[in-house]
Amino acid sequence: MENNDKLLEDFFAVNRQEIADNGFTRRVMHRLPDRSDRLARIWTALCFALAVVLFVVLDGIGLIGSVLRETFAGLLENANQADPKSLVIAGLVLLYFIYRKIASLA
């Protein structure tokens, strides 16, 4: 395998040919789509703003708070039936998913 690599390197070193660019690279680079696509950025900003407005109008914070209160109230009511190891594992899995979601946004 190493011998084949050496033979290929020697062959290409001896038979190297320079091809004239004649502005080809410049023309290709100018025809590529612009990285800062303004329409996509505007659309993303509008969708994000709409999501924030809906979250506030539909009382998203209150809904999250009530779900958390009900969850902890149910947990406290059934505390004698809950397995502490399972709760720790569930909490760690939840923290992991939260971390992955935040990391994917960065």
WOMODA-V181319 format. One record per pair of residues at least 12 apart in sequence whose C-alpha atoms are under 7 Angstrom apart, sorted by the first residue. I is the first residue (numbers start at 1). GAP is how many residues later the second one is. Records with the same first field share a line. If there is no record, write none. Layout:
I: GAP ; GAP
This chain:
none
